C-alpha cells in the first residue's frame, strides 16, 4: 500500500482528499497545525472511510519537527501539500505571515523530500495566478498576471520555487493543480467547509445566510460586463477536486508523467454568476437567501472559468457532479453543523 503525506489534511480540500485517498487504498499521514481547522475533522473522515488517518499536529514551517515526522513514518511515497493560509484580505494586512507560512512550508518540504527519498509532490495552486485572463475559458498556457495580493503572490512564487527546484534536480517530480472555486461538501455531510468567523467566500456565506446565522448576503457588484452584471466563476464540487489529487499522485507513482513538472487547471469548464449561484441554491434546497446588491469588492476579477480539457485528456479526470447536487451538498453540511450545535447545547 502506497503511503501519502497530506499537509493541511484537516482543512477543507485536504480532508476530502484524505477520504478519496483512503477509499482508493492509500495509507495517509496527515500533518496539520489546526490553525484553520478542527481535530474533529478526523472523526468525520473515520465515519466515512472507517479509517482514522495517522495525525501529527505540526506546523510545516518547523523544519526540525517535520524532519522527525518523516523519520517516524518511513516509506512515504508522495506528498500532497495543502497547508497554507488562504484569506486574500488577511494577506494584505499580514504579508509577512503569508510569505513565511506559505513559502517556508513548501521550501521545508522540498528540502526534506530527498533526504527521506520522496520524489513526488502535488501542490495546491489557484486560478488566481491568471488574474483576469485575456481569453476565456482559461488554459494552462495563459500568461501569469501580476497578483493582486500577497496570498496570490505566494501561489505564483510557490509554483516558481517548485519549477526551479525540479529543473535543478531531476530527483523530483511535481504536479501543480490550479483550483478554480471549490464548493460543496462530502455527500455524507460528515466533512465540509468550516470557515472561522465571518466567511469571506461566497458559498459559506450563502449557507449561513440561509440558516439565519447571517442576516443578508451582499452580492458584490451587479454592474460588471456579464449577462446579469454579477461576477462569474467556475464552481467545482470539492469531491471532484479531491479525486483529481488521487489521479495526480497515481500518475507520478506509476511514472506516467510526461514532464517533471506538470500543471493542470481543475475546474468544470462552466461559468456561473453570483446571482445564478444564489438562485439555484434557493431552488434546489427550497430555502430563501436574503441578499442585496452591494458595491464591488476590491480586487475581484470580473469573470474567470477554466478550460479543463488538458486535465480531462491527460489525467483522464473530469468534474462529474452537477451544480445542483453540489449546492445540495453544501446545504446538507450546513444543516449537519446546525444539528451538531444543537446537540452541544
Ligand atoms: C477567492 C480569492 C482566490 C482564492 C479563493 C480561495 C479573491 C479576489 N480571490 O476567490 O484567490 O484562491 O478565494 O478561497 O479574493 N461574493 C459575493 N458576496 C460574498 C462573497 C463573495 O458576492 O459575500 C462574490 C465575489 O465577489 C466573487 C464570487 O462571489 O465574485 C466568489 O467569491 P469567493 O468565494 O470569495 O471566491 P473568489 O473571489 O473567486
Boltz pocket constraint, residues with backbone or C-beta under 6 A from the ligand:
constraints:
  - pocket:
      binder: B
      contacts: [[A, 86], [A, 88], [A, 126], [A, 127], [A, 128], [A, 152], [A, 179], [A, 180], [A, 181], [A, 199], [A, 200], [A, 201], [A, 202], [A, 203], [A, 205], [A, 217], [A, 218], [A, 219], [A, 220], [A, 221], [A, 231], [A, 232], [A, 233], [A, 274], [A, 297], [A, 298], [A, 299], [A, 300], [A, 301], [A, 302]]
      max_distance: 6.0
